[in-house]
Amino acid sequence: MTKFFGITTIVVLALSAFIASKNKAAYEATLAETANQKELLTKVKARLKAAEEVLAALPVEPAEVDAESDRLTAAESKQKKANDDLTAESQAIAAKIAENKAKLDDIRLKTEKTGDLKELGAKLRATNAEVEELKQSIDAGEAKLANLTATTTTTDQQSAKLRGEFETFARGESLPSLSTRIRSIYPNWGFVTLGSGNNAGVMTNSTLHVVRDGATIAKLLVTAVESSTSSASIIPDSLAPDATLMVGDKVVPGVK
């Protein structure tokens, strides 16, 4: 019996030692996993802080399409009113010129019926003075009309340009005349900053192309715009194979 209890005790002790060994291994594995998670959490917090710093450096007041559209609409309305005023003034001057020409023709007709001009004396001199005054008035009116016509042409061209810009912005595209350069690159965060803003025609949410040696090597999506600077995300999978974006790369508008 004593021998039996001794064997049983040995077996129980062996099992206890085995279980204790397993528990210790599990405990050590848990400690290692906890340490790994803490290290990973520290790295994530560091990346989050860096991202927040980058976001804080980005433009905080992007130009919105609606605000830009309102500005262009107001400018176009103002330009149209100026065109209408110039047209009305041109018509009034043209009518005055026609009236003066009619008076001049009437005076000439009357003087032709009076016979010898030498006998008219003072009347002739007064008539000649009136004729000269009318000629000068006509010349001045025609010159002003020419200036107004040139001004109207210029304002029409400006209105057409404003309409074109309005339509481009309304489509969410940057102006075709835009040509800028990459100012800085943040490859870890997938975006760049540009050396131009809405003053040069950069529009939020528009697509831009990075061009090098005449070929598109990447595409950008504008995310924020200020008056003289902007930022854009690098569109995934748009970077050409074996190509690396560099500061100074040329950027032009693309198809959205």
Secondary structure by P-SEA (a helix, b strand, c coil): caaaaaaaaaaaaaaaaaaaaaaaaaaaaaaaaaaaaaaaaaaaaaaaaaaaaaaaacccccccaaaaaaaaaaaaaaaaaaaaaaaaaaaaaaaaaaaaaaaaaaaaaaaaacccccccaaaaaaaaaaaaaaaaaaaaaaaaaaaaaaaaaaaaaaaaaaaaaaaaaaaccccccbbbbbcccccccccccccccccccccccbbbbbcccccccbbbbbcccccccccccccccccccccccccccbbbbccc
